[in-house]
């Protein structure tokens, strides 16, 4: 596979595409003839913006990645810094064109403004906020959950149950991504310290960082429990069972994180969270 493909994290982009497609399908109760076109433009702009975000993050992470992931460092080993910047700018440009074309079909510029704002925030994160304890983690989690939020531009919420499902998944996405970002800080502790970053794992130490993860995860589990109680009460039995499995997955994650003390074990914890995120998406799809 070409380094130009690998640097884009194709699996992560697939999750973004799949997430938006499920949300748009799940809530596509009433739509006009341009619905599929508008959905496609939102997905294209979101995926391209996310891909550009990965590139700019790698550009500014060259020193840290020499330690954090030397076997997966594409810049400047396989891709020059200049070529990476050109690739980054091209992806952002096509994302803006897709968002602009969306605006022409929907007669508003909200999505274009949103894309510009997220592109700017991802750049600020790579340049500065990644080095600030917790703030960068919160920003990435918010941007990740915005993948679902922007779908509101095209979907139709016709009853309170649908609104409950959508808001629940946005909250679920935010907390899972926040926890995963904190775990990645632990995984990349050595390289980030060498690069002069001040991530939360460096600021609070391993014990303090794990304590923050446990606290955030406790909130997540409580919210999932409330979700199970409400969804069971309104007749979504299968969805409630899937969410119970996700809660069990969180407890397994806690057990693995408690024992984790090296990069490979933290990477495994991050993988568990990815799987639970996909299960959450399936939970939404079958609601």
Secondary structure as UniProt FT lines:
FT   HELIX           3..6
FT   TURN            7..8
FT   HELIX           10..26
FT   TURN            33..34
FT   HELIX           35..60
FT   HELIX           62..68
FT   HELIX           70..72
FT   TURN            76..78
FT   HELIX           81..106
FT   HELIX           110..127
FT   HELIX           129..131
FT   TURN            133..134
FT   HELIX           135..149
FT   HELIX           150..153
FT   HELIX           160..187
FT   HELIX           189..194
FT   TURN            195..196
FT   HELIX           200..233
FT   TURN            234..235
FT   HELIX           237..259
FT   HELIX           263..285
//
